[in-house]
Amino acid sequence: MGRNLVAAVLAAATLTLAACAQHPATAPMAGNLSPHTSDHVVPGPVTPVSALPPCGDIASAATPPDCYLQSHDAAGLTFEVRHRGTGQQGSVAITVLDPVGAQLQTLTEQAVGTTEPRLRDLDNDGRDELIIPIMLASANTRYVIYHAAGDGQLQRAGELAGIGIDTSAAGYIVVTARDSYELWNIEFWTFDAEKLQPLVTAEVRLLDDGTGRVGGSECTVIDSGGLNRIGLTLDQATGQFCAEPSVLRVRR
C-alpha cells in the first residue's frame, strides 16, 4: 500500500512538471534570448510558407544565413529574416507573411549583430512581439521591439537594453540590466498606444561585508514615470516590485 502511494505521488509530480514546462510565457529570456512560444497557440502543426530554413540560436558566420521565424499565436505569421553586411555595417530586413504566404510588411533595422531575432509575447496579450538584437555591449544587449498592433501590423515600439527580458505575472515587461559590479537595474515597462513606456526601476545594490565579499543587498524603487499609471505610492511600489521574482533573482 505504501509503495503504491509513493508511486502515485511521484507520477502526479511528474505530470505537474510536464504541464508547467508547456507554459513558457513566464520563463526568463536571458543572454541572447531563449525561443518562446505564446500560451495562445494555433491547434495542430503549422505548415511553413517560407522556403528558407528555420532560424537557429547561434549564427555560424559573420553574416548570418537567411532564415525564417514562425509565430505560434492566433495570427500564425512567418518572418523571413535576411541579413546583409557585418558588424556596425550590417542590416536586417524582415518580411512578414500571413499563413498563406502573402506579404504583409517589411521591417528593416541597421547596425545589427549576428544574433537572430526572436518572437515572444511580452505583454501576455496573445500576440508575439518581434525582438531584434541590434547592439551587444560588454554586459547588456540593446533590442528593438516591434509590437503587434490592433490592425495586425507590427509597429516599432522602442528599444530595451539589458542582459535579459522577462514578463511579470501582472503583464509588465521586465528588463534586467547590469549597471556595475555591485548594481543591478531591473526595469518594468508596459505598452501604451503601441509604444514602450517605462513604469518603475528596482535598483539592487550588493553590499560589501567588509572582506570584499557580498554580504547582502538593498533594493530601492525609482519612479520612471509610471507610478500614477499603476496607482501606487513609492512605498507601495517598493514593497511590490522589490518582491518580484526577477528582482529576487539578483538579490543576496
N, C-alpha and C positions, 0 to 999 in steps of 0.2 A: 504493500500500500504506500509506504514512504517513498520507495523508488519511483512509483508511478506519479506521485505528486510532484517530486523534483523534476521528472521528465516533462510534465505538463507545464510547470513554471518556466523551464528553460525554453520550451517550444514557444510559449507566449511571448517571452522576451525577444526571441529571435524574430518573430513576426513583427513586433513593435519596432525593432531597429530597422528592419527592412522597409516598413512603411515610412519611417522618418527619413530614410535615405532617398525616398522618392519625392520629397518636398524640399528642393534646394533653394526656395525663394529667400530663405533667411541665411543661407550659407555665405561666409565672407568671401570676397574676391581679393585676394592678396597678390602682391607682386605683379605678374603680367596678366592677371585676371583669369580666373578659372572659368571654363564654359558654364553656361547657366541655361536652364530650361524653366519657363514660367509654370506656375501652378495651373494656368488656364491653357490647356493643350488641346490640339485637334485630335480627335479619336483616330486611331489607326496610323499606319506608316504614311510618311509624306514622300511623294514621288518627286525627285529632283527635276527642276525645269531648266537647270543650267548644265552645260557641257563641261564646265570647269570642275576640277577636283575639289573636295571639301577642304576648308582651311584647317591647318594644323596648329599646334600650340606654339612651336618654335620654328622660325624660318631657317632654312639651311644655307641661304646665300645672302650676300649683301643686299640684293634686291629680291624680296620675297616673290615666290611664284604667284601667278593669278589663281584665284580660288573662289569658293562661294561659302556663305553662311546661310543657314536655314533657320528661320524663326519657327517656334513651336507654339505660338499663341493662335488666337482665333483668326488672325489675318493671314497666316501661313505664307509670309513673304520670303523671297530669296534675295540675297545681297551678293552680287558679283563684285569681287574685290580685285582691282588691278593697280599694281604698284609701278611707278616709274622713277628712275634715278635712285640715288642712295643718300643717306645721312640728311643733312640740312637741305640738300637739293632734291630730296625725294618727295614724291607726292603720291596720293592715292585717290583713285576715282572709284566710287561705289555705285553700281547700277542696281536699282530696286525693281524687282519683278513681282508681279502678282502670281497667284497659284497656277495660272495657265501660261505663264511666261511673258505676259505683256509688260512692257517697260512703263514704270510709274514715274520715276525721277532718277536723277543722277546727282550724287553728292561728291564734292571734291575738297580735299584738305592738302595743304602744303607742309613741308618740313616734318614729315612723319618718320618714325623709326622703322625697325624691321619686325616689330611685334604686330601680329594680326589684330584687326578689330574684333570685338566680341558683342554678343547680344545678351541683354539681361533686363528683366522687368524691375526697374529700380524703385518704382513707387507702388508696386503691387496693384496696378490698375488693370492687369490682364493683357497689356501690350508690351512687347520687348522694346527697350531702348537700344540704340546703336552707340557703342563706346569705342572711340578711336584713339589709341595712344599716339601722341604727337611729339613728345619730348621726354627723354629719360635723363634725370639728374642722378646725383650720387646716391640718393636715398628715395626720392619721390619721383613719380611719373605724372606728367600732365596729360589729361584726357579731354577730348572733345565729346560732348554728349549730344546726341540727336534724340529728341523726344517725339513719341508718336502722338500727333495732334488729333483733334476730333474729326478732321476731314480726311483722315487716313494718311496724310502726308507726314514725313518726318521733318521736324524743324530743329535748327541748330539752337540748343537751349543754353549753351555756355560751356565753360571749362572747369574741371576739377583737378586738383593736384594732391597726390598722396601716394602711399605705398599700397593702399588697398581701398576698395569701395565695397560697402556693405549696405544692407537695408535693415531698418529697425522694425519692431513689431507695430509701431504706430504709423508706418509707411513713410518715414523720413529716409533720405539718402544720407549715409554716414561715410565720411572720408577720414581715414586715419593717416596723419602726416607726421613725419619725424622732423622736428624743428632743430634739435641739437641732441647731444648725448643724454641730457637729463630732462628734456622737454618734449612731450608729445602734444599735438593738437588734434583733437577729434571733432570734426566739423559736422554739423547737422544741417541738411538742405531740404528744400521742397521745390516742386514745380508750381509756377503761377503764370497763367497765360502763356504756356509753352516755354517759359524761361526759368532757369535755375535761380532760386532765391535763398540766401543764407538765413539761418534761424539763430542758432547759438553755437559757440565753440566751447568744448570742455578741455581745459588745459590741465594736463597731468605732469606734474614736476616730480622727478625722482629725487629723493633726499639722501644725502651722504651720511653714513653712520659714524663718520669721524675717522674711519680707517680706509677710505677710498672705495668702500662698497655701498651698494644701495641698501638703505635702512628703512625703507617705507616710501610713501608718496603722498602728495596732496593734490586735490582736484578743485579747480576753480572754473566756474562757468561765466563766460563773457557773452553779453548780448551782441549778436551780429546783425541785429535789426529785426529779429523775429519774435521777441517776447510778446509784443502786443498781438501778433498774429496767433500765437498759441495760447494766449490768455493766462500766462503765468508771471508771478513775480520772480525776481532774480533768485531769492531764497528757494522758492518752489522749483525753479528750473535747475538749481544746483542739486537739490535732492533727487530730482528725476533723472537728469542726464548724467550725473556722476555715477549713477547706479546702472546705466545702460551696459549690456554685455560687451559692446565694443570698447567701452571705456575701462571696464573691469579687466579686460584682457591685458592692458598695459600698466595697470596699477600694481603696486607692490605692497 
